[in-house]
C-alpha cells in the first residue's frame, strides 16, 4: 500500500499507517477539545475546517481559536473589579422620582454583578451626531484641562480633521498637564502615516502606549484579532466622551472612499457628573495593562461638578478580560424586556443565536422593532454575513432601514421603550461580544431616549426600507455569498 503526494514521491506502508493514525487522532482529539467553552455554531465551524482541510484548519485554530487574554491582564481586570466594588460599596442603586420599571433595575443589577460599576445619578449628557462637532468639543475640553487628560481610541490619525484635538493635547502637555494616550496597535498601524504619527507623539511630550501590542521580539504576542475597540476621553475627572467615533478623517484615508465620497457617520456623547469617574476607571485599567502604572490616586478623588444633572447612567465594560459577555447579556436582557418600541443601530450586525432570538421574539410579540444598517458596508465578509440574517428578521416583523451609500452608518446605539438608551463602542456582532474590549453606557429616562430618537428619526428620513418580498427576489449568487460569509463569521 502506497500513499502518493505530488512532488514528494510515495510513502511506504508504515508511513501511511502512522499518518493515518495521526490523522484520526487529530480528528478525535478535536471532537473533544474544540467545543470546550464555545458556542455550538462556532465549534461546528472550526470542526468543519479541521476535518475538510486538516493542516490549514488546525493551524488557523491554533492561531485564532482562543480569545483569552494573558493571565496577567485577566488578573488586573479582576483586581480593578474588586477595587470598584469596594469604592462603591455604600452606593445604593438610584431610584428616581420617575420610578423606572422593575426590569430596568434588574438590568442595572446584572451590570453591577458582571462589570462591577453601580448606577449613578446627577449626570449631564450631550449627544454629538456631527463628526466635526464632536472633534471640536473634545479639543475644547482638552484646552481647558488643568490636571490630566486620559485618552484612548481604537484608531488614531493626526490629519486635517483631528489635527485641532492633537494640537490641544500637545499644548496641554507643554503647560504641565499629564496627558496619557492609548491606541490599539493593529487598529492604528494600518492607517497611512502611522510612522509619522508615532514620531510626532515621541516629540509631543505626551505619554503614549500601544494597546494589545503585537511585538514578538519583545515577547508581546497573542491572537492577532483580539483588539481594544474602546473610545474614551477623560479630562480632569470632570468631563468625559465616549461613543463610536475613531480619531481619524471620516473617510479613513482610503482611496476607495475618496473616489466615491464615502464617509463614516458616528455618534459620540459628552458626560459630566459621577459617570466620568467610571469611564476614567476603564481607561486606568487599560493604562495599567500596558504600563503597570497604578492611577488609583486619580480615580476616586471627589471632583466638583456644576449643578446636578438629570441623567442616571451606568458603565458596562466588556471583553475577553471578563468571564462573561457583559454587553451581550445586557443587550438580550433589555431586548426581552421591551414592550412598545425597540430601535437598533449597528454597523456590523452579525448576532449569535441568543441575540437573534431576542430581537425576532420581540417583533413577534408585538414590539415595534426597527434596525438601521448601512446599504453598503465597508467590510465585504461582515457585510454579507449581516445580510444573511435579513430574511429571518423580516419574516419576524422587524423593519430594516438601509442608510444610503456611499456613507457607512458606524454609530452604535439602541433605545428600549421610553426607558433606556444604550450607546458605546460595541457592535452587535460576535467579535464585539467575544474578542474586542468594549465600553457601553446605559442611560435612563425619556429625555435621553427622546434625544436618541431624534437622531434615529434623521436616519429613517434618508434611509430606504427593504421588504420581505424584495429580499426574497435577490439573486442566487447573492444568497450563496451571504451564506458563505455567515459561516466565516462564526470562526471565533
DRENDO-1510 file (C-alpha; in Angstrom, 1 decimal, always signed):
<recs>
REC; n; res; u; v; w
REC; 1; UNK; +0.0; +0.0; +0.0 .
REC; 2; UNK; +1.5; +3.3; -1.1 .
REC; 3; UNK; +0.3; +6.9; -0.4 .
REC; 4; UNK; +1.2; +9.3; -3.3 .
REC; 5; UNK; +1.9; +13.1; -2.8 .
REC; 6; UNK; +2.6; +15.4; -5.7 .
REC; 7; UNK; +6.2; +16.4; -5.7 .
REC; 8; UNK; +7.1; +14.2; -2.7 .
REC; 9; UNK; +7.1; +10.7; -4.3 .
REC; 10; UNK; +5.4; +7.9; -2.5 .
REC; 11; UNK; +5.4; +6.8; +1.2 .
REC; 12; UNK; +5.9; +3.3; +2.3 .
REC; 13; UNK; +3.1; +1.4; +4.1 .
REC; 14; UNK; +4.4; +2.0; +7.6 .
REC; 15; UNK; +4.5; +5.8; +7.0 .
REC; 16; UNK; +0.9; +5.7; +5.6 .
REC; 17; UNK; -0.2; +3.8; +8.7 .
REC; 18; UNK; +1.5; +6.4; +11.0 .
REC; 19; UNK; +0.0; +9.3; +9.1 .
REC; 20; UNK; -3.5; +7.6; +9.2 .
REC; 21; UNK; -3.3; +7.1; +13.0 .
REC; 22; UNK; -2.1; +10.7; +13.4 .
REC; 23; UNK; -4.9; +12.0; +11.2 .
REC; 24; UNK; -7.6; +10.1; +13.1 .
REC; 25; UNK; -6.0; +11.1; +16.4 .
REC; 26; UNK; -6.3; +14.8; +15.5 .
REC; 27; UNK; -9.9; +14.4; +14.4 .
REC; 28; UNK; -10.9; +12.5; +17.6 .
REC; 29; UNK; -9.0; +14.9; +19.8 .
REC; 30; UNK; -10.6; +17.9; +18.0 .
REC; 31; UNK; -14.1; +16.5; +18.8 .
REC; 32; UNK; -13.4; +16.7; +22.5 .
REC; 33; UNK; -11.3; +19.9; +22.6 .
REC; 34; UNK; -12.8; +22.3; +20.1 .
REC; 35; UNK; -16.3; +22.5; +21.6 .
REC; 36; UNK; -15.0; +23.5; +25.0 .
REC; 37; UNK; -16.4; +26.8; +26.2 .
REC; 38; UNK; -17.5; +27.8; +22.7 .
REC; 39; UNK; -20.9; +28.3; +21.1 .
REC; 40; UNK; -22.0; +25.2; +19.2 .
REC; 41; UNK; -22.1; +27.1; +15.9 .
REC; 42; UNK; -18.5; +28.3; +16.4 .
REC; 43; UNK; -17.3; +24.9; +17.4 .
REC; 44; UNK; -19.0; +23.3; +14.4 .
REC; 45; UNK; -17.4; +25.8; +12.0 .
REC; 46; UNK; -13.9; +25.0; +13.5 .
REC; 47; UNK; -14.5; +21.3; +13.3 .
REC; 48; UNK; -15.6; +21.5; +9.7 .
REC; 49; UNK; -12.4; +23.5; +8.9 .
REC; 50; UNK; -10.2; +20.9; +10.7 .
REC; 51; UNK; -12.0; +17.9; +9.1 .
REC; 52; UNK; -12.0; +19.2; +5.5 .
REC; 53; UNK; -8.6; +21.0; +5.5 .
REC; 54; UNK; -6.9; +19.4; +8.4 .
REC; 55; UNK; -3.4; +21.1; +8.3 .
REC; 56; UNK; -4.7; +24.5; +7.4 .
REC; 57; UNK; -7.7; +24.2; +9.7 .
REC; 58; UNK; -5.6; +23.1; +12.6 .
REC; 59; UNK; -3.1; +25.9; +12.0 .
REC; 60; UNK; -5.8; +28.5; +11.9 .
REC; 61; UNK; -7.4; +27.1; +15.1 .
REC; 62; UNK; -4.1; +27.4; +17.0 .
REC; 63; UNK; -3.7; +31.0; +15.7 .
REC; 64; UNK; -7.3; +32.2; +16.2 .
REC; 65; UNK; -9.1; +29.5; +18.3 .
REC; 66; UNK; -8.5; +31.1; +21.7 .
REC; 67; UNK; -9.9; +34.5; +22.7 .
REC; 68; UNK; -8.3; +34.6; +26.2 .
REC; 69; UNK; -6.2; +37.5; +27.2 .
REC; 70; UNK; -3.0; +36.8; +29.2 .
REC; 71; UNK; -3.3; +35.7; +32.8 .
REC; 72; UNK; -1.7; +39.0; +33.9 .
REC; 73; UNK; -4.3; +41.1; +32.1 .
REC; 74; UNK; -7.2; +39.0; +33.4 .
REC; 75; UNK; -5.8; +39.3; +37.0 .
REC; 76; UNK; -5.5; +43.1; +36.6 .
REC; 77; UNK; -9.2; +43.3; +35.4 .
REC; 78; UNK; -10.2; +41.2; +38.4 .
REC; 79; UNK; -8.3; +43.4; +40.8 .
REC; 80; UNK; -9.9; +46.5; +39.2 .
REC; 81; UNK; -13.4; +44.9; +39.7 .
REC; 82; UNK; -12.6; +44.3; +43.4 .
REC; 83; UNK; -11.5; +48.0; +43.8 .
REC; 84; UNK; -14.6; +49.3; +42.1 .
REC; 85; UNK; -16.8; +47.2; +44.3 .
REC; 86; UNK; -15.0; +48.3; +47.4 .
REC; 87; UNK; -15.1; +52.0; +46.5 .
REC; 88; UNK; -18.8; +51.9; +45.7 .
REC; 89; UNK; -19.9; +49.6; +48.5 .
REC; 90; UNK; -22.0; +52.2; +50.1 .
REC; 91; UNK; -23.8; +53.3; +47.0 .
REC; 92; UNK; -27.4; +52.1; +46.6 .
REC; 93; UNK; -28.9; +51.8; +43.2 .
REC; 94; UNK; -30.7; +55.1; +42.4 .
REC; 95; UNK; -34.5; +55.1; +42.2 .
REC; 96; UNK; -35.6; +58.4; +40.7 .
REC; 97; UNK; -38.9; +60.0; +41.2 .
REC; 98; UNK; -40.0; +58.9; +37.8 .
REC; 99; UNK; -39.7; +55.3; +39.1 .
REC; 100; UNK; -38.4; +53.2; +36.2 .
REC; 101; UNK; -40.0; +49.7; +35.7 .
REC; 102; UNK; -38.7; +46.7; +37.6 .
REC; 103; UNK; -36.9; +45.4; +34.5 .
REC; 104; UNK; -34.7; +48.5; +34.4 .
REC; 105; UNK; -33.4; +47.9; +37.9 .
REC; 106; UNK; -33.0; +44.2; +37.1 .
REC; 107; UNK; -30.7; +45.2; +34.1 .
REC; 108; UNK; -28.8; +47.5; +36.4 .
REC; 109; UNK; -28.2; +44.8; +38.9 .
REC; 110; UNK; -27.0; +42.5; +36.1 .
REC; 111; UNK; -24.5; +45.2; +35.0 .
REC; 112; UNK; -23.3; +45.6; +38.6 .
REC; 113; UNK; -22.8; +41.9; +39.0 .
REC; 114; UNK; -20.9; +41.4; +35.7 .
REC; 115; UNK; -19.0; +44.7; +35.3 .
REC; 116; UNK; -18.8; +46.0; +38.9 .
REC; 117; UNK; -20.0; +49.5; +38.2 .
REC; 118; UNK; -23.1; +50.9; +40.0 .
REC; 119; UNK; -25.7; +53.2; +38.5 .
REC; 120; UNK; -25.1; +56.8; +39.4 .
REC; 121; UNK; -27.5; +59.8; +39.3 .
REC; 122; UNK; -26.9; +63.5; +38.6 .
REC; 123; UNK; -25.2; +63.3; +35.2 .
REC; 124; UNK; -25.3; +65.7; +32.2 .
REC; 125; UNK; -25.3; +64.0; +28.8 .
REC; 126; UNK; -25.0; +65.8; +25.4 .
REC; 127; UNK; -25.1; +63.8; +22.1 .
REC; 128; UNK; -22.9; +64.7; +19.1 .
REC; 129; UNK; -24.1; +63.2; +15.9 .
REC; 130; UNK; -21.9; +65.6; +13.8 .
REC; 131; UNK; -18.4; +64.2; +13.2 .
REC; 132; UNK; -16.5; +67.6; +13.2 .
REC; 133; UNK; -18.5; +69.0; +16.1 .
REC; 134; UNK; -17.5; +66.1; +18.4 .
REC; 135; UNK; -13.8; +66.6; +17.5 .
REC; 136; UNK; -14.2; +70.3; +18.2 .
REC; 137; UNK; -15.9; +69.6; +21.6 .
REC; 138; UNK; -13.2; +67.2; +22.6 .
REC; 139; UNK; -10.5; +69.7; +21.6 .
REC; 140; UNK; -12.2; +72.4; +23.7 .
REC; 141; UNK; -12.4; +70.2; +26.8 .
REC; 142; UNK; -8.6; +69.4; +26.4 .
REC; 143; UNK; -7.8; +73.1; +26.1 .
REC; 144; UNK; -9.5; +73.6; +29.4 .
REC; 145; UNK; -7.6; +70.8; +31.2 .
REC; 146; UNK; -5.7; +71.7; +34.3 .
REC; 147; UNK; -4.5; +68.3; +35.8 .
REC; 148; UNK; -4.7; +65.4; +33.4 .
REC; 149; UNK; -6.1; +64.1; +30.2 .
REC; 150; UNK; -6.6; +60.4; +29.6 .
REC; 151; UNK; -7.5; +59.4; +26.0 .
REC; 152; UNK; -7.8; +56.0; +24.3 .
REC; 153; UNK; -9.2; +55.3; +20.9 .
REC; 154; UNK; -9.1; +52.2; +18.7 .
REC; 155; UNK; -7.8; +54.1; +15.7 .
REC; 156; UNK; -5.9; +57.4; +15.7 .
REC; 157; UNK; -4.6; +59.6; +12.9 .
REC; 158; UNK; -3.3; +63.1; +13.0 .
REC; 159; UNK; -4.9; +64.8; +10.0 .
REC; 160; UNK; -6.8; +67.8; +8.8 .
REC; 161; UNK; -9.9; +66.8; +10.8 .
REC; 162; UNK; -8.4; +65.6; +14.0 .
REC; 163; UNK; -5.4; +68.0; +14.0 .
REC; 164; UNK; -7.0; +70.5; +16.4 .
REC; 165; UNK; -7.5; +67.8; +19.0 .
REC; 166; UNK; -3.9; +66.6; +18.8 .
REC; 167; UNK; -2.6; +70.1; +18.9 .
REC; 168; UNK; -4.7; +70.7; +22.0 .
REC; 169; UNK; -3.2; +67.5; +23.6 .
REC; 170; UNK; +0.3; +68.7; +22.8 .
REC; 171; UNK; -0.3; +72.2; +24.2 .
REC; 172; UNK; -1.8; +70.7; +27.3 .
REC; 173; UNK; +1.3; +68.5; +27.8 .
REC; 174; UNK; +3.5; +71.6; +27.3 .
REC; 175; UNK; +1.8; +73.5; +30.0 .
REC; 176; UNK; +2.3; +70.7; +32.6 .
REC; 177; UNK; -0.9; +68.7; +32.2 .
REC; 178; UNK; -0.3; +65.0; +32.4 .
REC; 179; UNK; -1.5; +63.6; +29.1 .
REC; 180; UNK; -1.8; +59.8; +28.7 .
REC; 181; UNK; -2.7; +58.4; +25.3 .
REC; 182; UNK; -3.5; +54.8; +24.2 .
REC; 183; UNK; -4.3; +53.5; +20.7 .
REC; 184; UNK; -4.9; +50.0; +19.5 .
REC; 185; UNK; -1.7; +48.7; +17.9 .
REC; 186; UNK; -3.2; +46.9; +14.8 .
REC; 187; UNK; -6.2; +49.3; +14.5 .
REC; 188; UNK; -3.9; +52.3; +14.2 .
REC; 189; UNK; -0.9; +50.7; +12.5 .
REC; 190; UNK; -3.0; +50.1; +9.3 .
REC; 191; UNK; -3.6; +53.8; +8.8 .
REC; 192; UNK; -1.5; +55.7; +6.3 .
REC; 193; UNK; +1.1; +57.9; +8.1 .
REC; 194; UNK; +1.4; +55.6; +11.2 .
REC; 195; UNK; +5.2; +56.1; +11.5 .
REC; 196; UNK; +5.0; +59.8; +11.2 .
REC; 197; UNK; +2.2; +59.8; +13.9 .
REC; 198; UNK; +4.5; +57.9; +16.3 .
REC; 199; UNK; +7.3; +60.3; +15.7 .
REC; 200; UNK; +5.0; +63.2; +16.4 .
REC; 201; UNK; +3.9; +61.6; +19.6 .
REC; 202; UNK; +7.5; +61.0; +20.7 .
REC; 203; UNK; +8.3; +64.7; +20.2 .
REC; 204; UNK; +5.0; +66.0; +21.8 .
REC; 205; UNK; +5.6; +65.4; +25.5 .
REC; 206; UNK; +2.5; +63.1; +25.6 .
REC; 207; UNK; +2.9; +59.8; +27.4 .
REC; 208; UNK; +1.7; +57.2; +25.0 .
REC; 209; UNK; +1.4; +53.4; +24.6 .
REC; 210; UNK; +0.0; +50.8; +22.2 .
REC; 211; UNK; -2.9; +48.8; +23.4 .
REC; 212; UNK; -2.6; +45.0; +22.9 .
REC; 213; UNK; +0.7; +45.3; +21.0 .
REC; 214; UNK; +1.9; +42.6; +18.7 .
REC; 215; UNK; +5.7; +42.8; +19.1 .
REC; 216; UNK; +7.1; +39.2; +19.1 .
REC; 217; UNK; +10.6; +40.5; +19.5 .
REC; 218; UNK; +9.6; +41.9; +22.9 .
REC; 219; UNK; +7.6; +38.8; +23.8 .
REC; 220; UNK; +4.3; +40.6; +23.2 .
REC; 221; UNK; +2.1; +38.1; +21.2 .
REC; 222; UNK; -1.5; +37.0; +21.3 .
REC; 223; UNK; -4.3; +36.1; +18.9 .
REC; 224; UNK; -3.9; +38.9; +16.4 .
REC; 225; UNK; -7.6; +39.9; +16.2 .
REC; 226; UNK; -8.0; +40.4; +20.0 .
REC; 227; UNK; -8.3; +44.2; +19.9 .
REC; 228; UNK; -9.1; +47.1; +22.2 .
REC; 229; UNK; -12.0; +48.8; +20.5 .
REC; 230; UNK; -12.9; +51.4; +23.2 .
REC; 231; UNK; -13.2; +55.1; +22.6 .
REC; 232; UNK; -12.7; +57.2; +25.8 .
REC; 233; UNK; -11.6; +60.7; +26.6 .
REC; 234; UNK; -11.5; +61.9; +30.2 .
REC; 235; UNK; -10.4; +65.5; +31.3 .
REC; 236; UNK; -9.5; +66.2; +34.9 .
REC; 237; UNK; -12.1; +63.7; +36.1 .
REC; 238; UNK; -14.7; +66.4; +35.3 .
REC; 239; UNK; -15.8; +65.7; +31.7 .
REC; 240; UNK; -15.7; +62.6; +29.5 .
REC; 241; UNK; -16.6; +61.5; +26.0 .
REC; 242; UNK; -17.3; +58.0; +24.6 .
REC; 243; UNK; -19.2; +56.6; +21.6 .
REC; 244; UNK; -18.5; +55.1; +18.2 .
REC; 245; UNK; -16.1; +57.5; +16.6 .
REC; 246; UNK; -12.4; +57.0; +16.0 .
REC; 247; UNK; -9.9; +59.8; +15.9 .
REC; 248; UNK; -9.4; +59.9; +12.1 .
REC; 249; UNK; -10.7; +61.7; +9.0 .
REC; 250; UNK; -14.3; +60.5; +8.3 .
REC; 251; UNK; -13.1; +58.8; +5.1 .
REC; 252; UNK; -10.4; +56.8; +6.9 .
REC; 253; UNK; -7.8; +57.9; +4.4 .
REC; 254; UNK; -8.9; +55.2; +2.0 .
REC; 255; UNK; -8.5; +55.8; -1.7 .
REC; 256; UNK; -11.7; +53.8; -2.4 .
REC; 257; UNK; -13.6; +56.1; +0.0 .
REC; 258; UNK; -12.2; +59.3; -1.7 .
REC; 259; UNK; -13.3; +58.0; -5.1 .
REC; 260; UNK; -16.9; +57.6; -4.2 .
REC; 261; UNK; -17.2; +60.2; -1.4 .
REC; 262; UNK; -17.7; +57.6; +1.4 .
REC; 263; UNK; -17.7; +58.9; +5.0 .
REC; 264; UNK; -18.4; +57.3; +8.3 .
REC; 265; UNK; -21.5; +58.5; +10.3 .
REC; 266; UNK; -20.9; +58.5; +14.1 .
REC; 267; UNK; -22.5; +59.3; +17.4 .
REC; 268; UNK; -20.5; +60.5; +20.4 .
REC; 269; UNK; -21.6; +61.6; +23.9 .
REC; 270; UNK; -20.2; +64.2; +26.3 .
REC; 271; UNK; -20.7; +63.4; +30.0 .
REC; 272; UNK; -20.4; +65.4; +33.2 .
REC; 273; UNK; -21.1; +64.0; +36.7 .
REC; 274; UNK; -20.2; +60.9; +38.6 .
REC; 275; UNK; -20.3; +58.7; +35.5 .
REC; 276; UNK; -17.0; +60.4; +34.4 .
REC; 277; UNK; -15.2; +58.6; +37.3 .
REC; 278; UNK; -16.4; +55.2; +35.9 .
REC; 279; UNK; -15.1; +55.9; +32.4 .
REC; 280; UNK; -11.8; +57.0; +34.0 .
REC; 281; UNK; -11.6; +53.7; +35.8 .
REC; 282; UNK; -12.0; +51.8; +32.5 .
REC; 283; UNK; -9.2; +53.9; +31.0 .
REC; 284; UNK; -7.0; +53.3; +34.1 .
REC; 285; UNK; -7.5; +49.6; +33.7 .
REC; 286; UNK; -6.2; +49.7; +30.1 .
REC; 287; UNK; -3.4; +52.0; +31.0 .
REC; 288; UNK; -2.3; +49.7; +33.8 .
REC; 289; UNK; -2.4; +46.7; +31.5 .
REC; 290; UNK; +0.0; +48.4; +29.1 .
REC; 291; UNK; +2.3; +50.2; +31.6 .
REC; 292; UNK; +1.9; +48.7; +35.1 .
REC; 293; UNK; +1.2; +52.3; +36.3 .
REC; 294; UNK; -1.4; +52.5; +39.1 .
REC; 295; UNK; -3.7; +55.5; +38.6 .
REC; 296; UNK; -5.6; +54.8; +41.8 .
REC; 297; UNK; -4.9; +58.2; +43.3 .
REC; 298; UNK; -6.8; +59.9; +40.5 .
REC; 299; UNK; -9.7; +57.6; +40.2 .
REC; 300; UNK; -11.9; +58.1; +43.3 .
REC; 301; UNK; -10.9; +61.7; +44.3 .
REC; 302; UNK; -14.1; +63.8; +44.5 .
REC; 303; UNK; -14.4; +66.3; +41.7 .
REC; 304; UNK; -16.6; +69.4; +41.9 .
REC; 305; UNK; -19.3; +69.4; +39.2 .
REC; 306; UNK; -21.7; +72.1; +38.1 .
REC; 307; UNK; -25.3; +71.7; +39.3 .
REC; 308; UNK; -26.5; +68.0; +39.4 .
REC; 309; UNK; -27.8; +66.8; +36.0 .
REC; 310; UNK; -31.0; +64.9; +35.3 .
REC; 311; UNK; -29.5; +61.7; +33.9 .
REC; 312; UNK; -28.9; +58.3; +35.6 .
REC; 313; UNK; -26.1; +56.3; +33.9 .
REC; 314; UNK; -24.2; +53.1; +34.2 .
REC; 315; UNK; -20.9; +52.0; +32.6 .
REC; 316; UNK; -20.8; +48.5; +31.1 .
REC; 317; UNK; -17.2; +47.4; +30.2 .
REC; 318; UNK; -16.9; +44.1; +28.3 .
REC; 319; UNK; -14.3; +42.0; +26.5 .
REC; 320; UNK; -12.2; +38.9; +26.9 .
REC; 321; UNK; -10.8; +40.2; +30.3 .
REC; 322; UNK; -14.2; +39.3; +31.8 .
REC; 323; UNK; -15.5; +35.8; +32.3 .
REC; 324; UNK; -18.9; +36.6; +30.8 .
REC; 325; UNK; -20.0; +38.5; +27.7 .
REC; 326; UNK; -21.3; +41.6; +29.6 .
REC; 327; UNK; -22.5; +43.5; +26.6 .
REC; 328; UNK; -24.4; +40.6; +25.0 .
REC; 329; UNK; -26.1; +39.7; +28.3 .
REC; 330; UNK; -27.2; +43.3; +28.8 .
REC; 331; UNK; -28.5; +43.6; +25.3 .
REC; 332; UNK; -30.5; +40.4; +25.5 .
REC; 333; UNK; -32.0; +41.4; +28.9 .
REC; 334; UNK; -33.1; +44.8; +27.6 .
REC; 335; UNK; -34.5; +43.5; +24.3 .
REC; 336; UNK; -36.6; +40.8; +26.0 .
REC; 337; UNK; -37.9; +43.5; +28.4 .
REC; 338; UNK; -39.1; +45.8; +25.6 .
REC; 339; UNK; -42.9; +46.3; +25.5 .
REC; 340; UNK; -43.6; +49.0; +22.9 .
REC; 341; UNK; -40.6; +50.0; +20.8 .
REC; 342; UNK; -37.1; +48.9; +20.1 .
REC; 343; UNK; -34.8; +50.9; +17.7 .
REC; 344; UNK; -31.3; +49.5; +17.0 .
REC; 345; UNK; -28.4; +51.0; +15.1 .
REC; 346; UNK; -25.4; +48.7; +14.5 .
REC; 347; UNK; -22.9; +49.0; +11.6 .
REC; 348; UNK; -21.9; +45.3; +11.9 .
REC; 349; UNK; -25.0; +43.3; +12.8 .
REC; 350; UNK; -23.9; +39.6; +13.0 .
REC; 351; UNK; -25.8; +38.3; +16.0 .
REC; 352; UNK; -25.4; +35.0; +17.8 .
REC; 353; UNK; -28.5; +32.8; +18.2 .
REC; 354; UNK; -29.4; +34.3; +21.6 .
REC; 355; UNK; -29.5; +37.9; +20.2 .
REC; 356; UNK; -31.3; +36.9; +17.0 .
REC; 357; UNK; -34.0; +35.1; +19.0 .
REC; 358; UNK; -34.3; +38.0; +21.4 .
REC; 359; UNK; -34.9; +40.5; +18.6 .
REC; 360; UNK; -37.2; +38.3; +16.5 .
REC; 361; UNK; -39.2; +37.3; +19.6 .
REC; 362; UNK; -39.7; +41.0; +20.5 .
REC; 363; UNK; -41.1; +41.6; +17.0 .
REC; 364; UNK; -43.3; +38.5; +17.1 .
REC; 365; UNK; -44.8; +39.6; +20.5 .
REC; 366; UNK; -45.9; +42.9; +19.1 .
REC; 367; UNK; -43.0; +45.2; +19.8 .
REC; 368; UNK; -42.3; +47.8; +17.1 .
REC; 369; UNK; -38.7; +46.8; +16.1 .
REC; 370; UNK; -36.6; +48.7; +13.7 .
REC; 371; UNK; -32.9; +48.1; +12.6 .
REC; 372; UNK; -30.7; +50.7; +11.0 .
REC; 373; UNK; -27.8; +49.4; +8.9 .
REC; 374; UNK; -25.7; +50.5; +6.0 .
REC; 375; UNK; -26.8; +49.9; +2.5 .
REC; 376; UNK; -23.2; +49.1; +1.6 .
REC; 377; UNK; -20.7; +48.0; +4.2 .
REC; 378; UNK; -17.0; +48.8; +4.3 .
REC; 379; UNK; -16.1; +45.1; +5.1 .
REC; 380; UNK; -17.0; +42.6; +2.5 .
REC; 381; UNK; -17.4; +39.4; +4.6 .
REC; 382; UNK; -19.0; +41.1; +7.5 .
REC; 383; UNK; -21.5; +43.0; +5.3 .
REC; 384; UNK; -22.6; +39.8; +3.5 .
REC; 385; UNK; -22.7; +37.8; +6.8 .
REC; 386; UNK; -25.0; +40.6; +8.1 .
REC; 387; UNK; -27.3; +40.3; +5.0 .
REC; 388; UNK; -27.7; +36.6; +5.7 .
REC; 389; UNK; -29.9; +37.5; +8.7 .
REC; 390; UNK; -32.3; +39.9; +7.0 .
REC; 391; UNK; -34.8; +37.2; +5.9 .
REC; 392; UNK; -35.3; +35.9; +9.4 .
REC; 393; UNK; -35.6; +39.4; +10.8 .
REC; 394; UNK; -38.1; +40.5; +8.1 .
REC; 395; UNK; -40.2; +37.3; +8.5 .
REC; 396; UNK; -40.5; +38.1; +12.2 .
REC; 397; UNK; -41.7; +41.6; +11.5 .
REC; 398; UNK; -38.5; +43.6; +12.0 .
REC; 399; UNK; -38.4; +46.7; +9.9 .
REC; 400; UNK; -34.9; +47.2; +8.3 .
REC; 401; UNK; -33.7; +50.6; +7.0 .
REC; 402; UNK; -30.7; +50.8; +4.7 .
REC; 403; UNK; -28.7; +54.0; +5.3 .
REC; 404; UNK; -27.7; +55.2; +1.8 .
REC; 405; UNK; -24.4; +54.5; +0.3 .
REC; 406; UNK; -21.7; +55.7; +0.0 .
REC; 407; UNK; -22.0; +56.6; +3.7 .
REC; 408; UNK; -21.1; +54.0; +6.4 .
REC; 409; UNK; -23.5; +54.2; +9.4 .
REC; 410; UNK; -21.0; +53.4; +12.1 .
REC; 411; UNK; -22.9; +54.7; +15.1 .
REC; 412; UNK; -23.7; +52.0; +17.7 .
REC; 413; UNK; -26.8; +52.6; +19.9 .
REC; 414; UNK; -30.3; +51.4; +20.7 .
REC; 415; UNK; -33.3; +52.5; +22.6 .
REC; 416; UNK; -35.9; +50.5; +24.6 .
REC; 417; UNK; -39.4; +51.9; +25.0 .
REC; 418; UNK; -39.2; +55.3; +26.7 .
REC; 419; UNK; -36.9; +54.0; +29.4 .
REC; 420; UNK; -33.4; +53.1; +28.3 .
REC; 421; UNK; -30.8; +54.2; +25.8 .
REC; 422; UNK; -27.5; +52.4; +25.3 .
REC; 423; UNK; -24.5; +54.0; +23.5 .
REC; 424; UNK; -20.9; +52.9; +23.1 .
REC; 425; UNK; -18.2; +51.2; +21.1 .
REC; 426; UNK; -19.9; +47.8; +20.9 .
REC; 427; UNK; -21.3; +46.4; +17.6 .
REC; 428; UNK; -24.0; +43.7; +17.7 .
REC; 429; UNK; -21.7; +41.0; +16.4 .
REC; 430; UNK; -19.8; +38.1; +17.8 .
REC; 431; UNK; -16.5; +39.9; +17.5 .
REC; 432; UNK; -17.7; +42.7; +19.8 .
REC; 433; UNK; -19.1; +40.1; +22.2 .
REC; 434; UNK; -16.1; +37.8; +22.5 .
REC; 435; UNK; -12.9; +39.4; +21.0 .
REC; 436; UNK; -13.0; +43.1; +21.4 .
REC; 437; UNK; -12.6; +45.2; +24.6 .
REC; 438; UNK; -15.6; +47.4; +24.5 .
REC; 439; UNK; -17.4; +50.0; +26.7 .
REC; 440; UNK; -21.1; +50.9; +26.7 .
REC; 441; UNK; -23.2; +53.3; +28.7 .
REC; 442; UNK; -26.8; +52.5; +29.8 .
REC; 443; UNK; -28.7; +55.8; +30.3 .
REC; 444; UNK; -32.2; +56.0; +31.8 .
REC; 445; UNK; -35.1; +58.4; +31.2 .
REC; 446; UNK; -37.4; +59.6; +28.5 .
REC; 447; UNK; -35.2; +62.7; +28.0 .
REC; 448; UNK; -32.2; +60.8; +26.7 .
REC; 449; UNK; -34.4; +58.4; +24.8 .
REC; 450; UNK; -36.1; +61.4; +23.1 .
REC; 451; UNK; -32.7; +62.8; +22.1 .
REC; 452; UNK; -31.6; +59.5; +20.7 .
REC; 453; UNK; -34.8; +59.0; +18.8 .
REC; 454; UNK; -34.4; +62.4; +17.1 .
REC; 455; UNK; -31.1; +61.1; +15.8 .
REC; 456; UNK; -32.8; +57.8; +14.8 .
REC; 457; UNK; -35.5; +59.7; +13.0 .
REC; 458; UNK; -32.9; +61.5; +11.0 .
REC; 459; UNK; -31.5; +58.1; +9.9 .
REC; 460; UNK; -35.0; +57.0; +8.8 .
REC; 461; UNK; -35.7; +60.1; +6.8 .
REC; 462; UNK; -32.8; +59.4; +4.4 .
REC; 463; UNK; -32.9; +55.6; +4.5 .
REC; 464; UNK; -34.7; +53.1; +2.3 .
REC; 465; UNK; -36.8; +50.4; +3.9 .
REC; 466; UNK; -36.5; +46.9; +2.4 .
REC; 467; UNK; -39.4; +44.5; +2.3 .
REC; 468; UNK; -39.5; +40.7; +2.6 .
REC; 469; UNK; -40.8; +40.4; -0.9 .
REC; 470; UNK; -37.9; +42.4; -2.3 .
REC; 471; UNK; -35.4; +40.4; -0.2 .
REC; 472; UNK; -36.7; +37.1; -1.4 .
REC; 473; UNK; -36.1; +38.1; -5.0 .
REC; 474; UNK; -32.4; +38.7; -4.7 .
REC; 475; UNK; -30.2; +36.5; -6.9 .
REC; 476; UNK; -29.0; +33.0; -6.1 .
REC; 477; UNK; -25.4; +34.3; -6.2 .
REC; 478; UNK; -26.1; +36.9; -3.6 .
REC; 479; UNK; -27.7; +34.3; -1.3 .
REC; 480; UNK; -24.7; +32.0; -1.8 .
REC; 481; UNK; -22.2; +34.7; -0.9 .
REC; 482; UNK; -24.2; +35.8; +2.1 .
REC; 483; UNK; -24.4; +32.3; +3.4 .
REC; 484; UNK; -20.7; +31.5; +3.0 .
REC; 485; UNK; -19.9; +34.8; +4.8 .
REC; 486; UNK; -22.2; +33.8; +7.6 .
REC; 487; UNK; -20.2; +30.7; +8.1 .
REC; 488; UNK; -16.9; +32.5; +8.3 .
REC; 489; UNK; -18.3; +34.9; +10.9 .
REC; 490; UNK; -18.6; +32.1; +13.4 .
REC; 491; UNK; -14.9; +31.2; +13.3 .
REC; 492; UNK; -14.1; +32.9; +16.6 .
</recs>
